[in-house]
Amino acid sequence: MPKAHDEGKGRKAQDSSSPSTAAGQAVEVSIGGRRFRIRSTDPESLRATALKVDHTLRLLTGHDEPVENFKVALLAALNIAAEQEETRAVLHERVSTLHRRSREVEARLTALAEKVAH
């Protein structure tokens, strides 16, 4: 989990379960009208994720003011998690379909090779 510093309130948040929280580059992002400095080994992915969270918060609140309500932030997180789960299910189905089709093609090619060999 990244280490974050909330510029708006001066609070620090970090996950003590991960010894590597100090690794990576400090990245400043804005979520819900608040600025955060978060260390990450993948700054571009962090920026993209922060933009997604910020966008979802703004859709839920309908305004650009800072979000103070924990429930709204939680709803944003749940919306994003639901979208991710839906995407994961679609990708799983597509991968399953590709595996099935590749086995069908392999069987056809094997049959054709045997036919040509005889």
Buried (B, 14 or more C-beta within 10 A) or exposed (E): EBBBBBEBEEEEEBEEEEEEBEEBEEBEBBBBBBEBBBBBEEBEEBBEBBEBBBEBBBEBBEEEEEBEEEEBBEBBEEBBEEEEEEEEEEEEEEEEEEEEEEEEEEEEEEEEEEEEEE
